[in-house]
Amino acid sequence: MPRSPGAAPGFTVLFNSLEYIAFLLAVFALYWATVRFARVALGVLLAASLIFYASWSPYYLLLIIASSLVDFTMGGAIGRSASPGRRKVFLWCSVVYNLGVLAAFKYANFVLEALGDLVALIDAELAAPLLRTALTVDGGFVGDARLDFLLPVGISFFTFQSMSYTIDIYRRRLEPIADYPRYLLYVSFFPQLVAGPIVRARDLLPQLKDRPPVTDAMGGRGLFLIGLGLAKKVIVADYLAINLVDRVFSQPDLYSSVELVVGTYAYAVQIYCDFSGYSDIAIGSALLLGFRFPDNFAAPYRAENLQAFWRRWHISLSTWLRDYLYISLGGSRRGAWRTYRNLMLTMVLGGLWHGAGWNFLIWGALHGGALAAQRAWQRRREAAGRKPLLRGPVGRAVAIGLTFHYVCFAWIFFRAPTFEAAWAVLDGIAGATLGAPNLGPTLLAVLLAGAATHAVPRGLYDRVVQGFAALPVQAQALGVIAVGLALRDMASADVVPFIYFQF
């Protein structure tokens, strides 16, 4: 990902770097050395979080501080007001500010490009000149303009996280706090600042107040998750990206249909291992400091339908969209067609949350349309008193296979740099050309290893984690160091940023 203006050269702290390990160890030591002094310990975490974000760009510290001040102030005003009208005004101040910041930084150029595309689609002899004249500012066409700034890292995550505070206060599910530094720490807490999980105020703020101690089980689980997340990222995600996925999606016409299909599967595994790996490191880092984050993934490619997929994939975002967007639109309370509309709107906006581009909009629409169709199918069968169509082990396997392939189909639009590139991938697959000279045994082995993470039974996984946590601390540390050294030798020459950093 390109660096932001003003970022400190060579200091950007990436989770999959030695700098982050050193940073985490320093924060761990300082925090636990001062934990008896509550304000000092929280000050250590706050300073560390702001330094972490400043490593990307010091200028964008002003943005996160401004956002936190607005929501902290509006949350307090909502909590103190007894007037429903005033409470709603304060809530809308928070929502409009946060969405306005997102629109300015993330979607302004997309809107300008859309204006240019609109003009190009209209008859050039009549309407286009008139529209171009109407949209000319200072002698230049608006659609040709570009705002020259880089997207602040993690803006989508900390904006949604901060909004949950004011919305929950408005819904009377949370009391406002009077301690701004603690609220700023909630918004900027470094483990989840850049790419989630999106931790809600009612889940993290009480922990920042009570500061629960780290148990041996929490510490062991935290170290295990950090090692696991790094392994997912370096061994699987980065290898697949460098050796197949990036090549396939940049020049699909150079690859056979077989390679394009495998490349699509590889991207499905890559994005899962990349993002769930980040979430593992974030959750593990928080555990070492005594804080619990919600799980963000639960073997999503084992889902039997798209509803189940979204209960397993990026759980913190899907539940946020459900609770704060889908339900606010009316959910399923106002009839079938409004339910389908709300599902479509939620997923389209969820797609745009990932990025300002037609590909993300199409990806969201594909999921929204399929979710609406699934809901309509379910309602029709329930009304007729029929049982689910696919039952038993064979039926569930078929359902999982169909769901996975639909998700992979949608991933093509998510990953391709343009709509034309996505169409080229689909066209290449439809060509049914054989041959696979680029699919070596090592690549296929890594792909299968990444896919196999879904086959590990939950009970076995939990026993492994418990077994690791039961080891002496020295053995745990040696194990993590050994994994780190092995990953250093296996890693690519350059540190590869996590996919979700761009969102």
FISE-487929 format. One line per 4 residues: number of its first residue (from 0); their letters; for each residue x, y negated, z negated of C-alpha. Coordinates in steps of 0.25 Angstrom, whole numbers, plus 5000, padded with zeros to 4 digits. Last residue first. Layout:
! FISE-487929
NUM	A	X,Y,Z ~ ...
! end
This chain:
! FISE-487929
502	FQFY	4960,5002,4986 ~ 4974,5003,4992 ~ 4980,5009,4979 ~ 4970,5021,4982
498	IFPV	4980,5028,4991 ~ 4991,5029,4981 ~ 5004,5022,4985 ~ 5015,5031,4992
494	VDAS	5028,5029,4985 ~ 5039,5029,4996 ~ 5049,5041,4999 ~ 5038,5051,4997
490	AMDR	5036,5059,4984 ~ 5041,5073,4983 ~ 5054,5070,4975 ~ 5047,5060,4966
486	LALG	5035,5070,4964 ~ 5045,5080,4958 ~ 5051,5070,4949 ~ 5037,5066,4944
482	VAIV	5033,5080,4942 ~ 5045,5083,4934 ~ 5043,5070,4926 ~ 5028,5074,4923
478	GLAQ	5032,5088,4919 ~ 5043,5083,4910 ~ 5034,5073,4903 ~ 5024,5084,4901
474	AQVP	5034,5093,4895 ~ 5039,5082,4886 ~ 5025,5079,4881 ~ 5023,5094,4877
470	LAAF	5013,5101,4886 ~ 4998,5101,4882 ~ 4995,5090,4892 ~ 5000,5099,4903
466	GQVV	4992,5111,4899 ~ 4980,5102,4898 ~ 4982,5097,4912 ~ 4983,5111,4917
462	RDYL	4971,5115,4909 ~ 4963,5104,4915 ~ 4967,5107,4929 ~ 4963,5122,4927
458	GRPV	4949,5117,4922 ~ 4947,5108,4934 ~ 4950,5119,4944 ~ 4961,5116,4954
454	AHTA	4955,5116,4968 ~ 4955,5101,4970 ~ 4970,5100,4968 ~ 4971,5110,4979
450	AGAL	4969,5100,4990 ~ 4982,5093,4986 ~ 4989,5106,4987 ~ 4983,5109,5000
446	LVAL	4987,5096,5006 ~ 5001,5098,5000 ~ 5002,5112,5006 ~ 4997,5107,5019
442	LTPG	5008,5096,5019 ~ 5019,5106,5016 ~ 5014,5116,5027 ~ 5015,5106,5038
438	LNPA	5003,5099,5044 ~ 5009,5090,5055 ~ 5010,5101,5066 ~ 4995,5103,5064
434	GLTA	4989,5108,5078 ~ 4974,5107,5082 ~ 4966,5097,5089 ~ 4951,5096,5085
430	GAIG	4949,5083,5091 ~ 4939,5080,5080 ~ 4950,5078,5070 ~ 4957,5068,5079
426	DLVA	4944,5060,5081 ~ 4942,5060,5066 ~ 4956,5055,5064 ~ 4954,5044,5075
422	WAAE	4941,5040,5069 ~ 4948,5037,5055 ~ 4959,5029,5063 ~ 4949,5021,5070
418	FTPA	4942,5018,5057 ~ 4955,5013,5052 ~ 4966,5017,5042 ~ 4961,5031,5040
414	RFFI	4960,5036,5026 ~ 4945,5032,5022 ~ 4940,5036,5035 ~ 4946,5049,5035
410	WAFC	4942,5051,5021 ~ 4928,5052,5025 ~ 4930,5065,5033 ~ 4938,5070,5021
406	VYHF	4926,5067,5012 ~ 4917,5075,5022 ~ 4927,5086,5022 ~ 4927,5087,5007
402	TLGI	4912,5087,5006 ~ 4910,5098,5017 ~ 4921,5107,5010 ~ 4915,5105,4996
398	AVAR	4901,5108,5001 ~ 4906,5121,5008 ~ 4913,5125,4995 ~ 4901,5122,4987
394	GVPG	4892,5131,4997 ~ 4902,5142,4996 ~ 4903,5142,4981 ~ 4888,5141,4979
390	RLLP	4878,5130,4985 ~ 4878,5121,4997 ~ 4864,5117,5000 ~ 4860,5112,4986
386	KRGA	4846,5117,4982 ~ 4833,5113,4988 ~ 4822,5107,4981 ~ 4817,5098,4993
382	AERR	4819,5085,4985 ~ 4833,5091,4981 ~ 4837,5094,4995 ~ 4833,5080,5000
378	RQWA	4840,5073,4988 ~ 4853,5080,4991 ~ 4853,5077,5005 ~ 4850,5062,5003
374	RQAA	4861,5062,4992 ~ 4871,5069,5002 ~ 4867,5059,5013 ~ 4870,5047,5004
370	LAGG	4883,5053,5000 ~ 4887,5055,5014 ~ 4883,5041,5018 ~ 4891,5035,5006
366	HLAG	4903,5044,5009 ~ 4904,5041,5024 ~ 4901,5026,5020 ~ 4912,5025,5011
362	WILF	4922,5031,5021 ~ 4916,5021,5032 ~ 4918,5009,5022 ~ 4932,5014,5019
358	NWGA	4935,5015,5034 ~ 4929,5001,5037 ~ 4940,4995,5028 ~ 4941,4987,5015
354	GHWL	4946,4998,5005 ~ 4942,5008,4995 ~ 4930,4999,4989 ~ 4925,4999,5004
350	GGLV	4922,5014,5003 ~ 4915,5012,4989 ~ 4907,5002,4996 ~ 4903,5012,5006
346	MTLM	4901,5022,4996 ~ 4892,5014,4987 ~ 4884,5008,4999 ~ 4881,5022,5004
342	LNRY	4877,5028,4991 ~ 4868,5016,4988 ~ 4862,5017,5002 ~ 4859,5032,5000
338	TRWA	4853,5029,4986 ~ 4845,5018,4992 ~ 4839,5028,5002 ~ 4836,5038,4991
334	GRRS	4828,5029,4982 ~ 4831,5018,4972 ~ 4839,5025,4960 ~ 4850,5032,4968
330	GGLS	4860,5021,4965 ~ 4854,5007,4964 ~ 4866,4999,4970 ~ 4871,4997,4956
326	IYLY	4871,5013,4955 ~ 4880,5014,4967 ~ 4889,5002,4964 ~ 4893,5003,4949
322	DRLW	4891,5017,4944 ~ 4892,5024,4958 ~ 4904,5016,4963 ~ 4911,5017,4949
318	TSLS	4908,5032,4949 ~ 4915,5034,4963 ~ 4926,5025,4959 ~ 4930,5032,4946
314	IHWR	4928,5045,4952 ~ 4937,5044,4964 ~ 4932,5057,4969 ~ 4925,5067,4961
310	RWFA	4911,5061,4959 ~ 4913,5056,4973 ~ 4915,5070,4979 ~ 4903,5075,4971
306	QLNE	4894,5066,4978 ~ 4901,5069,4991 ~ 4898,5084,4990 ~ 4904,5097,4985
302	ARYP	4916,5090,4979 ~ 4929,5098,4978 ~ 4936,5087,4986 ~ 4934,5078,4974
298	AAFN	4942,5086,4964 ~ 4939,5077,4952 ~ 4945,5063,4954 ~ 4945,5050,4946
294	DPFR	4945,5055,4931 ~ 4942,5044,4921 ~ 4953,5037,4915 ~ 4958,5039,4900
290	FGLL	4967,5030,4893 ~ 4978,5034,4883 ~ 4990,5028,4890 ~ 4995,5042,4896
286	LASG	4980,5044,4900 ~ 4980,5031,4908 ~ 4993,5036,4916 ~ 4986,5050,4918
282	IAID	4973,5043,4923 ~ 4981,5034,4933 ~ 4990,5046,4937 ~ 4978,5055,4940
278	SYGS	4970,5044,4947 ~ 4982,5041,4956 ~ 4983,5056,4959 ~ 4968,5056,4962
274	FDCY	4970,5045,4972 ~ 4982,5052,4979 ~ 4978,5066,4978 ~ 4964,5063,4983
270	IQVA	4969,5054,4994 ~ 4979,5064,4999 ~ 4969,5076,4998 ~ 4959,5069,5007
266	YAYT	4970,5064,5016 ~ 4975,5078,5018 ~ 4962,5083,5022 ~ 4961,5072,5032
262	GVVL	4976,5075,5037 ~ 4971,5090,5038 ~ 4960,5086,5047 ~ 4969,5076,5055
258	EVSS	4980,5087,5056 ~ 4970,5097,5061 ~ 4965,5087,5071 ~ 4979,5085,5077
254	YLDP	4987,5073,5073 ~ 4993,5061,5081 ~ 4979,5054,5084 ~ 4978,5053,5069
250	QSFV	4989,5042,5068 ~ 4988,5035,5054 ~ 4978,5045,5048 ~ 4986,5057,5051
246	RDVL	4999,5051,5047 ~ 4995,5046,5034 ~ 4988,5059,5030 ~ 4999,5068,5034
242	NIAL	5013,5068,5028 ~ 5013,5055,5021 ~ 4999,5056,5015 ~ 4999,5071,5012
238	YDAV	5012,5069,5004 ~ 5007,5057,4997 ~ 4995,5063,4992 ~ 5000,5077,4989
234	IVKK	5013,5077,4982 ~ 5014,5062,4978 ~ 5000,5059,4974 ~ 4995,5072,4969
230	ALGL	5008,5074,4961 ~ 5008,5060,4955 ~ 4993,5062,4950 ~ 4997,5075,4944
226	GILF	5009,5070,4937 ~ 5000,5058,4932 ~ 4989,5067,4928 ~ 4998,5076,4920
222	LGRG	5004,5065,4912 ~ 4990,5060,4909 ~ 4985,5073,4905 ~ 4997,5075,4895
218	GMAD	4995,5061,4889 ~ 4980,5063,4888 ~ 4982,5077,4882 ~ 4992,5072,4872
214	TVPP	4983,5062,4867 ~ 4984,5047,4871 ~ 4978,5038,4861 ~ 4965,5030,4864
210	RDKL	4967,5015,4867 ~ 4954,5010,4860 ~ 4952,4997,4868 ~ 4958,5002,4881
206	QPLL	4950,5014,4880 ~ 4937,5007,4878 ~ 4941,4999,4891 ~ 4943,5011,4899
202	DRAR	4930,5018,4901 ~ 4920,5007,4899 ~ 4929,4998,4909 ~ 4928,5009,4920
198	VIPG	4941,5015,4925 ~ 4942,5015,4940 ~ 4952,5026,4942 ~ 4959,5019,4948
194	AVLQ	4968,5014,4959 ~ 4977,5002,4955 ~ 4972,5000,4941 ~ 4970,5014,4936
190	PFFS	4983,5016,4928 ~ 4986,5001,4927 ~ 4975,4996,4918 ~ 4971,4983,4925
186	VYLL	4956,4983,4923 ~ 4956,4989,4909 ~ 4969,4981,4905 ~ 4961,4968,4909
182	YRPY	4950,4972,4900 ~ 4959,4974,4889 ~ 4966,4961,4891 ~ 4952,4954,4892
178	DAIP	4947,4959,4878 ~ 4933,4955,4876 ~ 4927,4968,4881 ~ 4913,4969,4888
174	ELRR	4904,4980,4883 ~ 4901,4991,4893 ~ 4889,4999,4898 ~ 4880,4987,4898
170	RYID	4878,4987,4913 ~ 4884,4973,4914 ~ 4896,4978,4905 ~ 4897,4990,4915
166	ITYS	4897,4981,4927 ~ 4907,4971,4921 ~ 4917,4982,4917 ~ 4915,4991,4930
162	MSQF	4919,4978,4938 ~ 4933,4979,4932 ~ 4935,4994,4937 ~ 4930,4990,4951
158	TFFS	4940,4979,4952 ~ 4951,4987,4946 ~ 4949,4998,4957 ~ 4947,4990,4969
154	IGVP	4958,4980,4966 ~ 4968,4992,4964 ~ 4980,4985,4972 ~ 4976,4971,4976
150	LLFD	4974,4971,4992 ~ 4984,4964,4999 ~ 4982,4949,5004 ~ 4982,4943,5018
146	LRAD	4967,4940,5020 ~ 4965,4943,5035 ~ 4958,4935,5046 ~ 4954,4940,5059
142	GVFG	4939,4942,5055 ~ 4939,4927,5050 ~ 4942,4922,5064 ~ 4952,4910,5063
138	GDVT	4950,4895,5066 ~ 4948,4892,5051 ~ 4937,4902,5050 ~ 4931,4909,5062
134	LATR	4919,4918,5058 ~ 4908,4910,5065 ~ 4917,4909,5078 ~ 4920,4924,5078
130	LLPA	4905,4927,5076 ~ 4902,4918,5088 ~ 4913,4924,5096 ~ 4909,4938,5092
126	ALEA	4894,4936,5096 ~ 4895,4932,5110 ~ 4906,4938,5119 ~ 4913,4947,5109
122	DILA	4901,4955,5106 ~ 4902,4959,5092 ~ 4911,4971,5087 ~ 4924,4962,5087
118	VLDG	4917,4952,5078 ~ 4913,4962,5068 ~ 4927,4968,5068 ~ 4933,4954,5064
114	LAEL	4922,4952,5053 ~ 4926,4966,5048 ~ 4940,4962,5048 ~ 4937,4950,5039
110	VFNA	4928,4959,5030 ~ 4940,4969,5028 ~ 4950,4958,5026 ~ 4941,4953,5014
106	YKFA	4938,4967,5008 ~ 4949,4970,4998 ~ 4954,4957,4992 ~ 4942,4948,4993
102	ALVG	4932,4959,4992 ~ 4938,4965,4980 ~ 4939,4951,4973 ~ 4925,4948,4977
98	LNYV	4920,4962,4972 ~ 4926,4959,4958 ~ 4921,4945,4958 ~ 4907,4948,4963
94	VSCW	4906,4960,4952 ~ 4911,4951,4941 ~ 4902,4939,4944 ~ 4891,4949,4947
90	LFVK	4892,4954,4932 ~ 4892,4940,4927 ~ 4879,4937,4934 ~ 4873,4950,4930
86	RRGP	4875,4947,4916 ~ 4870,4933,4917 ~ 4857,4938,4923 ~ 4855,4949,4912
82	SASR	4857,4939,4901 ~ 4863,4945,4889 ~ 4877,4940,4892 ~ 4889,4944,4884
78	GIAG	4893,4957,4891 ~ 4891,4951,4905 ~ 4900,4939,4901 ~ 4911,4949,4895
74	GMTF	4910,4957,4908 ~ 4911,4944,4916 ~ 4924,4940,4909 ~ 4931,4953,4910
70	DVLS	4926,4955,4924 ~ 4932,4941,4928 ~ 4945,4943,4920 ~ 4948,4957,4925
66	SAII	4946,4952,4940 ~ 4955,4940,4937 ~ 4966,4949,4930 ~ 4965,4959,4942
62	LLLY	4967,4948,4952 ~ 4978,4941,4945 ~ 4986,4953,4944 ~ 4985,4954,4959
58	YPSW	4996,4944,4960 ~ 5006,4953,4953 ~ 5005,4963,4964 ~ 5007,4978,4964
54	SAYF	5016,4978,4952 ~ 5006,4968,4946 ~ 4996,4979,4944 ~ 5006,4987,4936
50	ILSA	5011,4975,4928 ~ 4996,4972,4925 ~ 4994,4986,4920 ~ 5007,4986,4912
46	ALLV	5003,4973,4905 ~ 4989,4978,4902 ~ 4994,4991,4896 ~ 5004,4984,4888
42	GLAV	4994,4974,4883 ~ 4985,4986,4879 ~ 4996,4991,4870 ~ 4999,4977,4864
38	RAFR	4984,4975,4861 ~ 4983,4988,4854 ~ 4996,4989,4846 ~ 4997,5003,4843
34	VTAW	4998,5006,4857 ~ 5011,4999,4858 ~ 5021,5010,4861 ~ 5010,5018,4868
30	YLAF	5009,5007,4878 ~ 5023,5004,4880 ~ 5027,5018,4883 ~ 5015,5021,4892
26	VALL	5018,5008,4899 ~ 5032,5011,4902 ~ 5029,5026,4906 ~ 5018,5021,4915
22	FAIY	5028,5011,4922 ~ 5039,5021,4924 ~ 5029,5031,4930 ~ 5024,5020,4939
18	ELSN	5037,5016,4943 ~ 5040,5030,4947 ~ 5029,5029,4957 ~ 5016,5037,4960
14	FLVT	5008,5027,4952 ~ 5013,5015,4960 ~ 5019,5003,4952 ~ 5023,4992,4962
10	FGPA	5036,4987,4958 ~ 5044,4987,4971 ~ 5042,4972,4974 ~ 5032,4966,4964
6	AGPS	5019,4963,4971 ~ 5018,4949,4976 ~ 5010,4952,4988 ~ 5003,4966,4987
2	RPM	5010,4978,4992 ~ 5005,4986,5003 ~ 5000,5000,5000
! end
